[in-house]
């Protein structure tokens, strides 16, 4: 059995982007470690914070609950401040993840990769899926950390732009979809990655119930009426029963695959 380390920008990203793969790896007997770059301090602040409770406190507890649902063995935090979206004042905060020196942040992650003797690391694609500054930073820091630690396999989690467009057209019933994956995201680039540039289609249909439950654990950020949780089970499986990756160094076209091959 091997060790999978999934590197994510914020609390709740793990559930949405790699929750199925993490649950599958744990179910198959692999060790699964989640590393979160930021403390999520610029997320939505819920109305029911207890006296003395901070948003960071709440999101840590939610992440622990999500990890328990997915079978994650360890949650580690790099504890940078959330950088906010492109152009926000938080981008320039000296303690933000965006402002962290590349090698300093990479060494923090590399130390965990070495300690865990990681076999596989997941990061994000080159623009973090939708251009969020912290997601883009995860891409660069993750690849550099893998170099420093000698981690043999790196997979970039992404979204299949073409598959999403097909699904949106199907669900729109002939009307113009509300969301256009080809339109500009936070950094001005289209959403996700074209299908032709993706190498791995990972089947996580057997784990979508865990994935949905892990998303629900992040209740301060994801309400019952959200896009993710308002879907009926069939629609949710269609949308999230496959997770998409680009393996570093792979030159084959898209195929059914797995993080441990």
N, C-alpha and C positions, 0 to 999 in steps of 0.2 A: 504494500500500500504506500501511497505517496502523500505529500503535503501540498495543499492548495492555499495560497495566500491571495486574497482579493483586496485590492487597494482602491478605496473609494474616497470621494471628496467630502461628502456630508453624511450625517446620520440620515438614513432612509434610502440613500442611493443604492445600498447593497441589496435591498429588497426588490427594488424596481428593475435593476439592470442585470444582476447575476444571482438573484434569489433561487431560481430553479436549479442552476448549476451547482450552487453551494449545497443545497439540500440533496441533490443527486450524489455529489461527491461524498457527503457525510454518510448517506445511506449505503454507499458502496464500500465504506470502511476507511476512506481517506481522512486524514486530519485536515480540518478547515479553519483557517485563520482570517479574520476580518481586520483590516487596518483602515482607520478613518483619519483623513488628513486634518480636518477642521472640527471645531467643537459645535458648529451649527448655530452660533450665537446670533445670526441675522435671519433666522427662520421666523415663521409665524408664531406670535406669542399667544398662547391659549388664555382663555378667560379664567381658568380654574387653577392657576398656579397657587400652591399653598404658601402661607406666610414663610418667607425666607427661601422659598424654592426659586431657582432661576431657570430660564429656558434651557441652559446648558445641562442643568441637573435633570430636567424632564427628558431631554433628548437622549441622554446617556441611559436612563432607565428604559426608554422605548427601544433603544438599540440592543440592550441586554435581552429584552423580551423577544425582539425579532431574531436575535441570535439563537435563543432557546428553541424557537419554532423551527428554524432552519437546520438545527443540529450543529451550529458553529461551536468550535471548541475554545476559541480565544478571541476576544475583542481587544485590539490595541489602538491607542489614540496618539497621533502626533501632536495634537493640541494647538494647532495654529488657529488664528481667528478666521472666521468666514470672510471671504473677500467680496461678497456680494456680486451682483450682475455687472456686465460690462458698463463702464462709465460711472458707477456708483462711487461715492466718496470713500467707501471701505476699501476700494482697490488700492488706495495709497496708504492704508494703515500699516505702520511698521511691523506689527505682529501678524499681519495677514499672511495666508499661505502664498498669495500671489507675490508678495515682496520677499519671501524667504529665498536666500541664495540657493541655487540649484543643488550644489554638492552638499550643502549642509542638510537640506531636507532629504536628499537621496541617501545620505549616510544614516539618517534616523531610520528610514525604511530598510536599508541594507542590513542594519544591525538585527532587525527582526527576521529578515530573510535568512541570515546566517544562523541565528539562534534556532530557527525552525527547520533548518536544512530544507528550504522550500524547493519543491520540484517544479511547480507551476506558479506563475504570477499573472494575475489579470490587472490590466490598467484600462484606459479609455483610448479611443481612436484619436487622431491628430488634432481634432478640434472639439474633443470632449462630447461628441454627439450633437450638441446644439450651441457650442460656443461659450459656455460658462467659463469664466477665467479660472476657477478652481479645478474644473474638469480638464481643461487644457494643461494646467500645471501637473495634474496627476499623470497625464501622458508622459511629460518630460521627466518628472521626478521618478516615476516608476521604471522607465527604460534605463535611466542612469543608475538607479539602485540595483537593478538586475545585473548590470555590468559590474558594479562594485562587488556584489555578493556572489557573482558567478551563477546566478539562477538560470537553469538551462532552457526553460520554456517560458515565453511571454506571449500572452494573448491579449488583444485589444478588444474590449467589449464595445459593441456598437449597435446601431439600429439599422435594419435593412430598409433603406429609403423606398425602394421599388415595391417591396412587399407591403410596406405601410400604405403606400399610395393605392395599391390594389385593394387592400382592406378598407380604406376610407371610401373608395368608390363603391365598393360592395355595400357598405353600411349606409351610404348616403341615399340609396334607393333612387339613383338617377339625378338627384339634386346636387348642386355644387357643394363639395365637402367644406366644412367650416375650417379645417386645417389643411394647408397645402405643404407637404413635405419638401417640395421644390422651392418654396418661398424662403426668405431670409430668416435665419435664426438669430440668436443673441449676438453673434459675431458677424452677421451678414451672409454667412454661408448656408446652403441648404442643410436640412436636418439629416443626421445620420450619414450613411455610406451607401453608394450605389452597389447593387447586388454583385456586379462584376468584380468588385474589389474586396469582397468578403470571402474568407476561406472556409469557415466552419459554421454549419447549421447544427445547433445542439438541441436535441429533443428533450424537453423537460416537462412534457404533458403529464407524466405521472406525479409531478411535484407542484402543479399549479395551485393546489389547495394550500400547501404550505407557503408558497410564494404570496398568495393573496392574504393569508393570515399574517405573514410577516409585514406586508405593507400596512395592514390594519393596525399593527402594533404602534406605528408612528402616527398616532391619532392627533397629536398636536399639529401635524403638517398635512395629514390626509384625512379628510372627513368622509363619512359614509356616503355622502352625495358626490364625492369626487369622481373624476373620469375613471380612476382605477377601480373603485369599489362599487360604483353604480351599475357596472356591466352585469348582465346575467352570466352564469357560469360558462355557458357555451361560448359566448362572445369573449369572455376573459381568456379562455383556453386558446381560442383562435388568435388573440392578440399577444398573449404572453406564454404560450406553450412551446415556443421556440426562442432560444437565445442565440445571438449572432456574434461571431468573433473573427478577428483577423490575427492569424498566428504570425509572429515575427519570423521572417526568413522563409515562409512558405511561398511556393510559386504555383501551387495547383489552384484550379478554379473552385468555386463553392461546392461543398459536398457535405453530406451527413458526417459528423465527426464528434469527437469528445476531447476534453482537456487532458485526459490521461490516455495516451495511445501508445 
